[in-house]
């Protein structure tokens, strides 16, 4: 079964228990899949809602044009009307839809492995799981390390990122707010905080943080912040 078909069946509630469990697990950790599902919802909403009244009006007008005819025949003209309405509806909806904050997430390659103490070995293991995009497992691993060193900026940054990508932005915000200057993660954390606040609907705080990042010289995130601000302002 193709991915697009699975997404459609998921949205219609037609997956069996085994398929639903498998798809839900993938959806929790796969940001790309989350975006595809969100996009599919928007397409459906755009067609079903944005152009519902226009479609109804077009059909009423078409019915009126047939009142004086003896027979009703489906023609390519009618098919064209439906096709144009559907395509136009989807195109219009994509131009006005609210942007997804996840579209402004940035890549994080993680840290290279290092040899040393048991703590460093545990960090390497957590980082390896993170690099494999298993955010739930890596969140637990980073969380265990945090209990031993709750102020460590590396652990706060990566643990928060695991939470965010696992669909828990509020917990990520709690951790990222503890990362302070002069941490090497501070600017990236400020940017990620902005996206996290945006994702929970706090656009005011998101804008404030993005403006701060935009003003930081020599920051690789200035351009990304400017792009996000264009959408939010």
MDAnalysis code that builds the backbone (N, CA, C; Angstrom):
import MDAnalysis as mda
import numpy as np

u = mda.Universe.empty(699, n_residues=233, atom_resindex=np.repeat(np.arange(233), 3), trajectory=True)
u.add_TopologyAttr("name", ["N", "CA", "C"] * 233)
u.add_TopologyAttr("resid", np.arange(1, 234))
u.add_TopologyAttr("resname", ["UNK", "UNK", "UNK", "UNK", "UNK", "UNK", "UNK", "UNK", "UNK", "UNK", "UNK", "UNK", "UNK", "UNK", "UNK", "UNK", "UNK", "UNK", "UNK", "UNK", "UNK", "UNK", "UNK", "UNK", "UNK", "UNK", "UNK", "UNK", "UNK", "UNK", "UNK", "UNK", "UNK", "UNK", "UNK", "UNK", "UNK", "UNK", "UNK", "UNK", "UNK", "UNK", "UNK", "UNK", "UNK", "UNK", "UNK", "UNK", "UNK", "UNK", "UNK", "UNK", "UNK", "UNK", "UNK", "UNK", "UNK", "UNK", "UNK", "UNK", "UNK", "UNK", "UNK", "UNK", "UNK", "UNK", "UNK", "UNK", "UNK", "UNK", "UNK", "UNK", "UNK", "UNK", "UNK", "UNK", "UNK", "UNK", "UNK", "UNK", "UNK", "UNK", "UNK", "UNK", "UNK", "UNK", "UNK", "UNK", "UNK", "UNK", "UNK", "UNK", "UNK", "UNK", "UNK", "UNK", "UNK", "UNK", "UNK", "UNK", "UNK", "UNK", "UNK", "UNK", "UNK", "UNK", "UNK", "UNK", "UNK", "UNK", "UNK", "UNK", "UNK", "UNK", "UNK", "UNK", "UNK", "UNK", "UNK", "UNK", "UNK", "UNK", "UNK", "UNK", "UNK", "UNK", "UNK", "UNK", "UNK", "UNK", "UNK", "UNK", "UNK", "UNK", "UNK", "UNK", "UNK", "UNK", "UNK", "UNK", "UNK", "UNK", "UNK", "UNK", "UNK", "UNK", "UNK", "UNK", "UNK", "UNK", "UNK", "UNK", "UNK", "UNK", "UNK", "UNK", "UNK", "UNK", "UNK", "UNK", "UNK", "UNK", "UNK", "UNK", "UNK", "UNK", "UNK", "UNK", "UNK", "UNK", "UNK", "UNK", "UNK", "UNK", "UNK", "UNK", "UNK", "UNK", "UNK", "UNK", "UNK", "UNK", "UNK", "UNK", "UNK", "UNK", "UNK", "UNK", "UNK", "UNK", "UNK", "UNK", "UNK", "UNK", "UNK", "UNK", "UNK", "UNK", "UNK", "UNK", "UNK", "UNK", "UNK", "UNK", "UNK", "UNK", "UNK", "UNK", "UNK", "UNK", "UNK", "UNK", "UNK", "UNK", "UNK", "UNK", "UNK", "UNK", "UNK", "UNK", "UNK", "UNK", "UNK", "UNK", "UNK", "UNK", "UNK", "UNK", "UNK", "UNK", "UNK", "UNK", "UNK"])
u.atoms.positions = np.array([
    [0.853, -1.196, 0.000],
    [0.000, 0.000, 0.000],
    [0.889, 1.247, 0.000],
    [0.632, 2.168, -0.931],
    [1.433, 3.370, -1.023],
    [1.189, 4.290, 0.171],
    [2.200, 5.142, 0.454],
    [2.118, 6.020, 1.623],
    [0.910, 6.943, 1.544],
    [0.639, 7.506, 0.370],
    [-0.481, 8.431, 0.226],
    [-1.816, 7.743, 0.530],
    [-1.917, 6.463, 0.135],
    [-3.140, 5.701, 0.397],
    [-3.291, 5.430, 1.892],
    [-2.153, 5.134, 2.543],
    [-2.183, 4.885, 3.992],
    [-2.617, 6.147, 4.730],
    [-2.091, 7.308, 4.297],
    [-2.453, 8.579, 4.943],
    [-3.950, 8.835, 4.794],
    [-4.475, 8.594, 3.590],
    [-5.905, 8.805, 3.361],
    [-6.741, 7.886, 4.250],
    [-6.340, 6.632, 4.340],
    [-7.091, 5.692, 5.182],
    [-6.969, 6.054, 6.653],
    [-5.803, 6.572, 7.044],
    [-5.613, 7.016, 8.431],
    [-6.566, 8.161, 8.758],
    [-6.671, 9.119, 7.854],
    [-7.545, 10.272, 8.083],
    [-9.021, 9.873, 8.059],
    [-9.341, 8.809, 7.317],
    [-10.737, 8.351, 7.269],
    [-11.047, 7.322, 8.346],
    [-10.021, 6.944, 9.134],
    [-10.221, 5.956, 10.191],
    [-10.447, 4.552, 9.669],
    [-9.827, 4.222, 8.529],
    [-10.065, 2.927, 7.900],
    [-8.927, 1.933, 8.110],
    [-7.889, 2.313, 8.871],
    [-6.789, 1.385, 9.134],
    [-7.212, 0.376, 10.212],
    [-6.730, -0.865, 10.075],
    [-7.022, -1.828, 11.130],
    [-6.112, -1.543, 12.329],
    [-6.285, -2.279, 13.411],
    [-5.567, -1.995, 14.655],
    [-4.059, -2.065, 14.473],
    [-3.593, -3.077, 13.765],
    [-2.155, -3.254, 13.557],
    [-1.586, -2.118, 12.698],
    [-2.302, -1.775, 11.633],
    [-1.856, -0.694, 10.760],
    [-1.859, 0.642, 11.499],
    [-2.888, 0.875, 12.305],
    [-3.001, 2.119, 13.060],
    [-1.845, 2.254, 14.053],
    [-1.516, 1.175, 14.736],
    [-0.420, 1.212, 15.707],
    [0.903, 1.508, 15.019],
    [1.144, 0.850, 13.895],
    [2.390, 1.057, 13.154],
    [2.481, 2.479, 12.613],
    [1.366, 2.970, 12.043],
    [1.375, 4.314, 11.469],
    [1.530, 5.366, 12.569],
    [0.869, 5.188, 13.697],
    [0.941, 6.151, 14.797],
    [2.361, 6.269, 15.335],
    [3.061, 5.141, 15.437],
    [4.451, 5.169, 15.895],
    [5.327, 5.935, 14.913],
    [5.121, 5.698, 13.627],
    [5.888, 6.417, 12.607],
    [5.580, 7.903, 12.661],
    [4.322, 8.235, 12.880],
    [3.892, 9.626, 12.889],
    [4.506, 10.390, 14.063],
    [4.703, 9.717, 15.178],
    [5.247, 10.371, 16.368],
    [6.688, 10.816, 16.171],
    [7.469, 10.064, 15.402],
    [8.905, 10.340, 15.286],
    [9.325, 10.885, 13.926],
    [8.459, 10.808, 12.941],
    [8.822, 11.211, 11.574],
    [8.203, 12.574, 11.258],
    [9.026, 13.627, 11.321],
    [8.526, 14.985, 11.073],
    [8.029, 15.134, 9.637],
    [8.718, 14.500, 8.689],
    [8.291, 14.583, 7.286],
    [6.901, 14.000, 7.115],
    [6.652, 12.873, 7.772],
    [5.331, 12.247, 7.698],
    [4.279, 13.130, 8.352],
    [4.644, 13.787, 9.468],
    [3.714, 14.708, 10.132],
    [3.301, 15.827, 9.180],
    [4.277, 16.345, 8.439],
    [3.986, 17.433, 7.496],
    [3.064, 16.948, 6.374],
    [3.307, 15.697, 5.905],
    [2.476, 15.162, 4.826],
    [1.029, 15.000, 5.288],
    [0.865, 14.524, 6.522],
    [-0.487, 14.349, 7.059],
    [-1.168, 15.705, 7.215],
    [-0.414, 16.687, 7.753],
    [-0.978, 18.033, 7.929],
    [-1.359, 18.635, 6.588],
    [-0.502, 18.426, 5.581],
    [-0.761, 18.958, 4.250],
    [-2.011, 18.329, 3.648],
    [-2.148, 17.012, 3.868],
    [-3.323, 16.317, 3.337],
    [-4.599, 16.834, 3.990],
    [-4.525, 17.103, 5.298],
    [-5.681, 17.658, 6.008],
    [-6.061, 19.014, 5.423],
    [-5.046, 19.811, 5.116],
    [-5.301, 21.149, 4.574],
    [-5.947, 21.067, 3.194],
    [-5.475, 20.122, 2.387],
    [-6.073, 19.953, 1.050],
    [-7.545, 19.590, 1.176],
    [-7.812, 18.635, 2.062],
    [-9.199, 18.202, 2.256],
    [-10.048, 19.341, 2.783],
    [-9.495, 20.063, 3.766],
    [-10.237, 21.184, 4.341],
    [-10.467, 22.267, 3.306],
    [-9.438, 22.495, 2.462],
    [-9.559, 23.535, 1.441],
    [-10.639, 23.225, 0.431],
    [-10.701, 21.969, 0.037],
    [-11.701, 21.567, -0.958],
    [-13.094, 21.506, -0.344],
    [-13.153, 20.926, 0.859],
    [-14.463, 20.717, 1.492],
    [-15.084, 21.982, 2.060],
    [-14.244, 22.920, 2.500],
    [-14.757, 24.105, 3.182],
    [-14.637, 25.377, 2.353],
    [-13.421, 25.666, 1.891],
    [-13.188, 26.946, 1.244],
    [-14.058, 27.157, 0.007],
    [-14.325, 26.070, -0.714],
    [-15.065, 26.232, -1.958],
    [-16.410, 25.504, -1.940],
    [-16.863, 25.136, -0.756],
    [-18.141, 24.423, -0.670],
    [-19.279, 25.267, -1.219],
    [-19.344, 26.529, -0.806],
    [-20.431, 27.402, -1.250],
    [-20.349, 27.690, -2.738],
    [-19.121, 27.884, -3.220],
    [-18.978, 28.171, -4.650],
    [-19.392, 26.955, -5.474],
    [-19.010, 25.780, -5.011],
    [-19.386, 24.567, -5.723],
    [-20.898, 24.408, -5.751],
    [-21.532, 24.676, -4.598],
    [-22.984, 24.579, -4.513],
    [-23.637, 25.543, -5.502],
    [-23.122, 26.763, -5.546],
    [-23.673, 27.780, -6.442],
    [-23.529, 27.359, -7.896],
    [-22.351, 26.828, -8.239],
    [-22.116, 26.398, -9.612],
    [-23.082, 25.278, -10.006],
    [-23.309, 24.352, -9.088],
    [-24.200, 23.241, -9.390],
    [-25.651, 23.707, -9.556],
    [-26.060, 24.664, -8.705],
    [-27.413, 25.210, -8.827],
    [-27.588, 25.875, -10.180],
    [-26.607, 26.695, -10.576],
    [-26.678, 27.362, -11.884],
    [-26.732, 26.338, -13.014],
    [-25.964, 25.291, -12.844],
    [-25.935, 24.271, -13.891],
    [-27.280, 23.571, -13.995],
    [-27.891, 23.273, -12.842],
    [-29.211, 22.639, -12.835],
    [-30.247, 23.521, -13.538],
    [-30.162, 24.826, -13.272],
    [-31.096, 25.755, -13.909],
    [-30.948, 25.753, -15.426],
    [-29.713, 25.610, -15.859],
    [-29.489, 25.621, -17.307],
    [-30.065, 24.378, -17.985],
    [-30.350, 23.364, -17.164],
    [-30.876, 22.128, -17.724],
    [-32.395, 22.013, -17.631],
    [-33.042, 22.992, -17.019],
    [-34.471, 22.905, -16.760],
    [-35.299, 22.748, -18.018],
    [-34.859, 23.383, -19.093],
    [-35.640, 23.347, -20.330],
    [-35.234, 22.198, -21.258],
    [-34.283, 21.366, -20.758],
    [-33.851, 20.252, -21.594],
    [-34.644, 18.998, -21.216],
    [-34.867, 18.130, -22.178],
    [-35.665, 16.939, -21.951],
    [-34.869, 15.850, -21.225],
    [-33.606, 15.792, -21.500],
    [-32.803, 14.719, -20.914],
    [-31.571, 15.307, -20.256],
    [-31.052, 14.572, -19.310],
    [-29.852, 14.974, -18.591],
    [-28.711, 14.029, -18.989],
    [-27.637, 14.593, -19.499],
    [-26.509, 13.786, -19.927],
    [-25.215, 14.338, -19.324],
    [-24.446, 13.423, -18.762],
    [-23.120, 13.803, -18.238],
    [-22.207, 14.063, -19.429],
    [-21.501, 15.176, -19.415],
    [-20.638, 15.517, -20.533],
    [-19.262, 15.927, -20.044],
    [-18.360, 16.065, -20.980],
    [-17.006, 16.484, -20.615],
    [-17.022, 17.886, -20.049],
    [-18.050, 18.710, -20.425],
    [-18.136, 20.075, -19.889],
    [-18.390, 20.042, -18.390],
    [-19.273, 19.136, -17.965],
    [-19.546, 19.012, -16.537],
    [-18.298, 18.527, -15.790],
    [-17.604, 17.567, -16.380],
    [-16.386, 17.060, -15.754],
    [-15.367, 18.177, -15.616],
    [-15.311, 19.036, -16.636],
    [-14.364, 20.147, -16.606],
    [-14.699, 21.123, -15.485],
    [-16.022, 21.365, -15.291],
    [-16.442, 22.271, -14.220],
    [-15.966, 21.759, -12.873],
    [-16.190, 20.471, -12.622],
    [-15.770, 19.881, -11.351],
    [-14.256, 19.933, -11.196],
    [-13.536, 19.620, -12.262],
    [-12.078, 19.594, -12.184],
    [-11.521, 20.978, -11.878],
    [-12.067, 21.987, -12.578],
    [-11.591, 23.357, -12.368],
    [-11.862, 23.812, -10.943],
    [-13.054, 23.503, -10.431],
    [-13.395, 23.911, -9.071],
    [-12.477, 23.267, -8.035],
    [-12.203, 21.984, -8.222],
    [-11.352, 21.275, -7.261],
    [-9.927, 21.819, -7.300],
    [-9.372, 21.979, -8.498],
    [-8.005, 22.488, -8.619],
    [-7.908, 23.914, -8.097],
    [-8.885, 24.747, -8.473],
    [-8.869, 26.139, -8.032],
    [-9.027, 26.227, -6.521],
    [-9.877, 25.358, -5.972],
    [-10.074, 25.361, -4.526],
    [-8.808, 25.017, -3.788],
    [-8.124, 23.991, -4.250],
    [-6.877, 23.596, -3.592],
    [-5.821, 24.683, -3.735],
    [-5.702, 25.256, -4.936],
    [-4.705, 26.306, -5.153],
    [-4.972, 27.509, -4.273],
    [-6.234, 27.912, -4.175],
    [-6.591, 29.059, -3.347],
    [-6.280, 28.790, -1.885],
    [-6.603, 27.577, -1.436],
    [-6.395, 27.270, -0.017],
    [-4.918, 27.292, 0.339],
    [-4.072, 26.817, -0.572],
    [-2.647, 26.807, -0.284],
    [-2.080, 28.217, -0.191],
    [-2.721, 29.186, -0.866],
    [-2.214, 30.554, -0.813],
    [-2.594, 31.256, 0.469],
    [-3.602, 30.781, 1.187],
    [-4.059, 31.484, 2.376],
    [-3.871, 30.673, 3.651],
    [-3.423, 29.433, 3.537],
    [-3.295, 28.603, 4.721],
    [-2.228, 29.163, 5.657],
    [-2.383, 28.903, 6.932],
    [-1.401, 29.323, 7.912],
    [-0.163, 28.453, 7.767],
    [1.024, 29.053, 7.787],
    [2.247, 28.265, 7.657],
    [2.455, 27.384, 8.877],
    [3.120, 26.287, 8.683],
    [3.399, 25.347, 9.761],
    [4.729, 25.711, 10.408],
    [4.769, 25.944, 11.724],
    [6.042, 26.263, 12.390],
    [7.103, 25.201, 12.167],
    [6.673, 23.950, 11.991],
    [7.635, 22.872, 11.775],
    [8.416, 23.054, 10.483],
    [7.872, 23.846, 9.559],
    [8.593, 24.126, 8.324],
    [9.864, 24.927, 8.589],
    [9.941, 25.555, 9.756],
    [11.093, 26.390, 10.098],
    [12.040, 25.688, 11.079],
    [11.798, 24.410, 11.302],
    [12.740, 23.636, 12.111],
    [14.058, 23.539, 11.350],
    [15.157, 23.441, 12.071],
    [16.474, 23.373, 11.434],
    [17.130, 22.033, 11.756],
    [18.029, 21.618, 10.868],
    [18.726, 20.351, 11.061],
    [19.663, 20.434, 12.263],
    [19.861, 19.306, 12.896],
    [20.834, 19.207, 13.987],
    [21.591, 17.895, 13.822],
    [22.843, 17.968, 13.381],
    [23.605, 16.741, 13.122],
    [24.017, 15.988, 14.378],
    [23.981, 16.643, 15.538],
    [24.419, 15.975, 16.761],
    [25.921, 16.101, 16.956],
    [26.403, 15.552, 18.041],
    [27.821, 15.641, 18.382],
    [28.558, 14.366, 17.981],
    [29.831, 14.490, 17.604],
    [30.622, 13.282, 17.307],
    [30.900, 12.500, 18.583],
    [31.126, 11.216, 18.446],
    [31.424, 10.387, 19.605],
    [32.788, 10.741, 20.191],
    [32.887, 10.609, 21.494],
    [34.150, 10.864, 22.175],
    [34.423, 9.744, 23.164],
    [35.680, 9.469, 23.394],
    [36.078, 8.408, 24.299],
    [36.358, 9.002, 25.670],
    [35.973, 8.265, 26.729],
    [36.261, 8.798, 28.046],
    [35.519, 8.066, 29.136],
    [34.873, 8.833, 30.015],
    [34.206, 8.299, 31.193],
    [32.917, 7.586, 30.837],
    [32.346, 6.948, 31.852],
    [31.058, 6.272, 31.655],
    [29.985, 7.261, 31.219],
    [30.050, 8.487, 31.750],
    [29.081, 9.515, 31.375],
    [29.195, 9.852, 29.898],
    [30.423, 9.948, 29.417],
    [30.629, 10.249, 27.994],
    [30.158, 9.097, 27.110],
    [30.341, 7.881, 27.586],
    [29.846, 6.715, 26.839],
    [28.322, 6.750, 26.767],
    [27.690, 7.084, 27.899],
    [26.224, 7.174, 27.929],
    [25.737, 8.286, 27.010],
    [26.485, 9.398, 26.968],
    [26.131, 10.501, 26.076],
    [26.271, 10.066, 24.621],
    [27.332, 9.328, 24.317],
    [27.521, 8.817, 22.955],
    [26.352, 7.932, 22.537],
    [25.918, 7.086, 23.447],
    [24.801, 6.185, 23.138],
    [23.516, 6.978, 22.882],
    [23.257, 7.960, 23.746],
    [22.063, 8.793, 23.567],
    [22.136, 9.557, 22.244],
    [23.344, 10.048, 21.915],
    [23.516, 10.811, 20.684],
    [23.336, 9.922, 19.457],
    [23.780, 8.687, 19.536],
    [23.625, 7.762, 18.406],
    [22.157, 7.485, 18.136],
    [21.382, 7.312, 19.202],
    [19.944, 7.084, 19.036],
    [19.283, 8.338, 18.468],
    [19.726, 9.502, 18.918],
    [19.205, 10.773, 18.395],
    [19.470, 10.883, 16.891],
    [20.669, 10.552, 16.482],
    [21.035, 10.648, 15.069],
    [20.211, 9.696, 14.210],
    [19.706, 8.630, 14.834],
    [18.860, 7.673, 14.117],
    [17.404, 8.128, 14.085],
    [17.150, 9.334, 14.617],
    [15.810, 9.938, 14.633],
    [14.827, 9.194, 15.528],
    [15.341, 8.428, 16.474],
    [14.478, 7.776, 17.462],
    [14.401, 8.718, 18.668],
    [13.543, 9.721, 18.549],
    [13.534, 10.800, 19.528],
    [12.952, 10.382, 20.878],
    [12.044, 9.453, 20.875],
    [11.477, 9.003, 22.141],
    [12.529, 8.278, 22.986],
    [13.283, 7.389, 22.349],
    [14.321, 6.646, 23.068],
    [15.461, 7.564, 23.494],
    [15.867, 8.450, 22.586],
    [16.959, 9.362, 22.938],
    [16.523, 10.350, 24.010],
    [15.241, 10.713, 24.047],
    [14.740, 11.598, 25.095],
    [14.893, 10.943, 26.468],
    [14.600, 9.658, 26.542],
    [14.750, 8.936, 27.804],
    [16.215, 8.869, 28.208],
    [17.091, 8.642, 27.218],
    [18.519, 8.536, 27.510],
    [19.083, 9.880, 27.986],
    [18.710, 10.954, 27.274],
    [19.166, 12.282, 27.692],
    [18.549, 12.664, 29.040],
    [17.302, 12.262, 29.250],
    [16.630, 12.574, 30.509],
    [17.327, 11.928, 31.696],
    [17.796, 10.702, 31.514],
    [18.512, 10.015, 32.589],
    [19.803, 10.746, 32.917],
    [20.490, 11.211, 31.891],
    [21.725, 11.964, 32.111],
    [21.442, 13.300, 32.782],
    [20.289, 13.894, 32.464],
    [19.919, 15.180, 33.060],
    [19.672, 15.066, 34.568],
    [19.180, 13.932, 35.002],
    [18.949, 13.765, 36.442],
    [20.259, 13.814, 37.213],
    [21.337, 13.436, 36.543],
    [22.652, 13.454, 37.169],
    [23.337, 14.807, 37.006],
    [22.982, 15.520, 35.969],
    [23.614, 16.817, 35.695],
    [22.557, 17.766, 35.119],
    [21.629, 18.250, 35.944],
    [20.456, 18.997, 35.463],
    [20.743, 20.359, 34.845],
    [21.933, 20.888, 34.995],
    [22.254, 22.212, 34.454],
    [23.135, 22.142, 33.204],
    [23.430, 20.959, 32.756],
    [24.303, 20.805, 31.599],
    [23.615, 21.320, 30.330],
    [24.215, 22.306, 29.683],
    [23.563, 22.939, 28.523],
    [23.437, 21.999, 27.333],
    [24.401, 21.110, 27.149],
    [24.323, 20.144, 26.048],
    [23.129, 19.224, 26.229],
    [22.966, 18.723, 27.435],
    [21.856, 17.814, 27.719],
    [20.513, 18.534, 27.628],
    [20.451, 19.759, 28.122],
    [19.203, 20.527, 28.050],
    [18.812, 20.795, 26.598],
    [19.806, 21.135, 25.789],
    [19.528, 21.443, 24.385],
    [19.011, 20.207, 23.641],
    [19.746, 19.102, 23.729],
    [19.367, 17.916, 22.958],
    [18.137, 17.222, 23.542],
    [18.017, 17.223, 24.854],
    [16.825, 16.634, 25.463],
    [15.581, 17.415, 25.054],
    [15.698, 18.750, 25.048],
    [14.578, 19.585, 24.610],
    [14.234, 19.354, 23.153],
    [15.248, 19.151, 22.328],
    [15.006, 18.912, 20.906],
    [14.286, 17.587, 20.698],
    [14.642, 16.586, 21.496],
    [13.938, 15.298, 21.414],
    [12.469, 15.469, 21.799],
    [12.228, 16.245, 22.855],
    [10.852, 16.495, 23.285],
    [10.061, 17.199, 22.180],
    [10.662, 18.212, 21.590],
    [9.979, 18.982, 20.552],
    [9.624, 18.102, 19.364],
    [10.576, 17.280, 18.941],
    [10.333, 16.440, 17.770],
    [9.468, 15.226, 18.092],
    [9.224, 15.002, 19.380],
    [8.305, 13.944, 19.784],
    [6.903, 14.491, 20.014],
    [6.719, 15.793, 19.717],
    [5.394, 16.386, 19.852],
    [5.103, 16.950, 21.227],
    [6.146, 17.313, 21.991],
    [5.951, 17.875, 23.328],
    [6.689, 19.207, 23.446],
    [6.218, 20.237, 22.728],
    [6.933, 21.519, 22.723],
    [6.978, 22.213, 24.082],
    [5.966, 22.015, 24.913],
    [5.953, 22.680, 26.221],
    [7.092, 22.184, 27.110],
    [7.345, 20.885, 27.081],
    [8.458, 20.339, 27.860],
    [9.786, 20.821, 27.284],
    [9.862, 20.922, 25.960],
    [11.072, 21.436, 25.318],
    [11.329, 22.878, 25.763],
    [10.279, 23.665, 25.826],
    [10.410, 25.066, 26.246],
    [10.956, 25.160, 27.663],
    [10.476, 24.305, 28.553],
    [10.954, 24.313, 29.934],
    [12.464, 24.077, 29.999],
    [12.952, 23.170, 29.182],
    [14.387, 22.850, 29.191],
    [15.194, 23.930, 28.485],
    [14.722, 24.371, 27.340],
    [15.478, 25.367, 26.573],
    [15.571, 26.704, 27.299],
    [14.594, 27.030, 28.107],
    [14.655, 28.284, 28.849],
    [15.759, 28.280, 29.903],
    [16.320, 27.128, 30.163],
    [17.406, 27.032, 31.139],
    [18.787, 27.191, 30.503],
    [18.838, 27.231, 29.184],
    [20.105, 27.415, 28.474],
    [20.394, 28.913, 28.385],
    [21.452, 29.335, 29.013],
    [21.777, 30.760, 29.093],
    [23.126, 31.052, 28.433],
    [23.366, 32.328, 28.181],
    [24.689, 32.740, 27.713],
    [25.696, 32.469, 28.817],
    [26.930, 32.142, 28.484],
    [27.551, 32.117, 27.147],
    [27.560, 30.730, 26.503],
    [26.556, 29.925, 26.735],
    [26.504, 28.587, 26.158],
    [26.624, 28.649, 24.639],
    [27.346, 27.676, 24.085],
    [27.491, 27.626, 22.621],
    [26.156, 27.300, 21.950],
    [25.202, 26.825, 22.741],
    [23.887, 26.478, 22.194],
    [22.875, 27.620, 22.344],
    [23.298, 28.735, 22.912],
    [22.342, 29.769, 23.285],
    [21.555, 30.307, 22.087],
    [22.236, 30.682, 21.015],
    [21.541, 31.268, 19.868],
    [20.619, 30.241, 19.207],
    [21.129, 29.027, 19.044],
    [20.271, 27.990, 18.450],
    [19.064, 27.709, 19.335],
    [19.296, 27.762, 20.641],
    [18.192, 27.512, 21.565],
    [17.163, 28.625, 21.510],
    [17.618, 29.871, 21.383],
    [16.696, 30.997, 21.271],
    [15.834, 30.859, 20.012],
    [16.466, 30.442, 18.919],
    [15.704, 30.242, 17.686],
    [14.696, 29.104, 17.858],
    [15.156, 28.009, 18.435],
    [14.252, 26.869, 18.621],
    [13.123, 27.216, 19.593],
    [13.425, 28.013, 20.596],
    [12.379, 28.467, 21.506],
    [11.305, 29.243, 20.754],
    [11.747, 30.091, 19.823],
    [10.792, 30.876, 19.035],
    [9.854, 29.956, 18.259],
    [10.410, 28.927, 17.620],
    [9.591, 28.000, 16.844],
    [8.666, 27.205, 17.763],
    [9.178, 26.846, 18.945],
    [8.354, 26.080, 19.901],
    [7.189, 26.924, 20.407],
    [7.460, 28.175, 20.762],
    [6.383, 29.061, 21.211],
    [5.364, 29.277, 20.090],
    [5.856, 29.414, 18.884],
    [4.967, 29.586, 17.725],
    [4.065, 28.365, 17.581],
    [4.641, 27.179, 17.790],
    [3.868, 25.945, 17.602],
    [2.755, 25.788, 18.631],
    [2.870, 26.456, 19.788],
    [1.794, 26.367, 20.798],
    [0.899, 27.604, 20.765],
    [1.095, 28.453, 19.758],
    [0.202, 29.591, 19.563],
    [0.650, 30.894, 20.188],
    [1.827, 30.933, 20.815],
    [2.334, 32.166, 21.429],
    [3.208, 32.894, 20.410],
    [2.566, 33.539, 19.456],
    [3.296, 34.197, 18.375],
    [4.023, 35.450, 18.855],
    [3.510, 36.097, 19.902],
    [4.154, 37.306, 20.429],
    [5.557, 36.983, 20.936],
    [5.666, 35.956, 21.755],
    [6.971, 35.551, 22.268],
    [7.871, 35.062, 21.141],
    [7.288, 34.363, 20.188],
    [8.061, 33.858, 19.053],
    [8.695, 35.017, 18.283],
    [7.921, 36.055, 18.034],
    [8.431, 37.219, 17.297],
    [9.551, 37.902, 18.079],
    [9.376, 38.062, 19.371],
    [10.403, 38.706, 20.201],
    [11.728, 37.947, 20.126],
    [11.652, 36.632, 20.224],
    [12.867, 35.820, 20.179],
    [13.515, 35.849, 18.796],
    [12.697, 35.783, 17.760],
    [13.238, 35.803, 16.398],
    [13.930, 37.134, 16.102],
    [13.400, 38.212, 16.609],
    [14.025, 39.518, 16.410],
    [15.373, 39.597, 17.107],
    [15.487, 38.965, 18.265],
    [16.772, 38.934, 18.961],
    [17.807, 38.152, 18.151],
    [17.387, 36.996, 17.645],
    [18.310, 36.171, 16.864],
    [18.706, 36.877, 15.576],
    [17.765, 37.579, 14.975],
    [18.018, 38.284, 13.716],
    [19.080, 39.367, 13.884],
    [19.208, 39.903, 15.082],
    [20.155, 40.997, 15.333],
    [21.554, 40.504, 15.695],
    [21.704, 39.199, 15.892],
    [23.011, 38.657, 16.282],
    [23.909, 38.569, 15.059],
    [25.013, 39.290, 15.094],
    [25.937, 39.285, 13.967],
    [26.631, 37.931, 13.838],
    [26.947, 37.579, 12.616],
    [27.650, 36.333, 12.312],
    [26.865, 35.091, 12.731],
    [25.557, 35.228, 12.875],
    [24.739, 34.072, 13.218],
    [24.181, 33.451, 11.942],
    [24.336, 32.129, 11.844],
    [23.823, 31.427, 10.666],
    [22.301, 31.403, 10.646],
    [21.684, 31.803, 11.758],
    [20.231, 31.746, 11.861],
    [19.562, 33.092, 11.595],
    [20.332, 34.103, 11.256],
    [19.729, 35.414, 10.982],
    [18.757, 35.342, 9.807],
    [19.178, 34.653, 8.757],
    [18.329, 34.553, 7.563],
    [17.065, 33.754, 7.851],
    [17.217, 32.635, 8.599],
    [16.047, 31.820, 8.935],
    [15.079, 32.611, 9.810],
    [15.623, 33.406, 10.729],
    [14.777, 34.224, 11.596],
    [14.020, 35.265, 10.781],
    [14.715, 35.867, 9.824],
    [14.087, 36.884, 8.963],
    [12.942, 36.262, 8.157],
    [13.155, 35.052, 7.651],
    [12.107, 34.369, 6.886],
    [10.888, 34.098, 7.749],
    [11.132, 33.636, 8.973],
    [10.019, 33.340, 9.884],
    [9.269, 34.622, 10.265],
    [10.020, 35.702, 10.453],
    [9.398, 36.983, 10.837],
    [8.500, 37.524, 9.718],
    [8.889, 37.290, 8.485],
    [8.070, 37.747, 7.355],
    [6.690, 37.095, 7.401],
    [6.669, 35.864, 7.878],
    [5.414, 35.136, 7.959],
    [4.601, 35.589, 9.180],
    [5.285, 35.822, 10.285],
    [4.600, 36.144, 11.535],
    [4.205, 37.597, 11.678],
    [5.032, 38.507, 11.166],
    [4.754, 39.953, 11.333],
    [3.513, 40.376, 10.563],
])
